Amino acid sequence: MADWGPVVIAVVLFVLLSPGLLFQIPGKSGRVVEFGNFHTSGISILVHAIIYFALITIFLIAIGVHIYTG
């Protein structure tokens, strides 16, 4: 049986945490958060990468999400 949990969690988090798609931390014009602006910066990429790493670690190691198929 294949374990699809890590794949599904990684793809969903990647889509949701793409800087500028849904939100961007920090914003371009001095704001803390901007929503749906489709812009990005180097610092926002770093912040989103740290958030992504923290969430994927929590979901895959601490909680242990598994989705088995076949």
Beta strands, then each sheet from edge to edge (+ up, - down):
strand 1: 2-3
strand 2: 23-24
strand 3: 34-35
strand 4: 68-69
sheet 1: 1+ 4-
sheet 2: 2+ 3-
end
